[in-house]
Amino acid sequence: MPGWFGKSATETQITHGQRLWLYIFAGIVMALLLAPTLIVIPMSFSDSQYLEFPPREWSLRWYENYFGSVEWMQATATSLKAGLFTMLVATPVGTLAAYGLHTARVAFVRATFALLITPMMVPVVLIAIGAFYAYVQMDILYTLTGLVMAHTVMALPLVLIVIGSALKSFDMDLEQAARSLGAPRWQAFLTITLPQIRFAVVTSALLAFLTSFDEVVVAMFISGGDNATLTRNMFNSLRDQIDPTIAAISTIMIVVTTLMMVLAQVFGKRRTGG
């Protein structure tokens, strides 16, 4: 252990011992972030009629209640469809927008980028209120189409940032070489640029899906009826009655989200040879 403390942690010769305070601080932050998860998961296996921690008796009754409920299954299907369509729309649109901003040589590029990431800076409730009044006029309130449109607006900034960062580390001379040999711009992008940033594209697609799947504020305003999302029903259930089924659903969402991010990292390492 003393030898480990004396080893260099960075290229600047800062040792692990000198960075010990940083490791402790990071550990405390991680513990605070993981604490709710470590509480919710055991609660989902409780046999109690109410949320209980630690569980006195263990049971799978709330998972059975979730999978056996038509209402919960319909809400889950809506969330999955909304997440999938949001991913399919936001990823290509955001990728092309990031590519266009990266290759453009005009004065208002930064202003355009700032405008496109505005949904990330504006309070979500304002987006929800604006979407609600707009959808009433367009007659698409409580529809899957309206939900995908709103979630796409929220996911685009993430796609722009991730793809933009990947393009900054990409050597555009490779694409220019392909174009100088006669390849059209679209073909050069698809065969040269896109394969080099594919990990960023996959990551942004997953982020777009998770943005839609986990979103609740906008869904409270513009989803409902047969197109109510899973998170909306969870919020309503928590408000109207304390149903331990919510803990079971939360556990499933945690597992799915974690698995998707792990697969993205594994996919990226294999593709990049890391």
Buried (B, 14 or more C-beta within 10 A) or exposed (E): EEEEEEEEBEEEEEBBBBBEEEEEEEEEEEEEEEEEEEEBBBBBBBBBEEBBEEBEEEBEBBBEBBEEBEEBEBBBBBBBBBBBBBBBBBBEBBBEBBBEBBBEEEEEBEEBBEEBBEBBEEEBEEBBBBBBEBBEEEEBBBBBEBBBBBBBBBBBBBBBBBBBEBBEEBEEEEBEEBBEEEBEEEEBBEEBBBEBBBBBBBBBBBBBBBBBBBBBBBBBBBBBEEBBBBBBBBBBBEEEEEBBBBBBBBBBBBEEBEEBBEEBEEBBEEEEEE
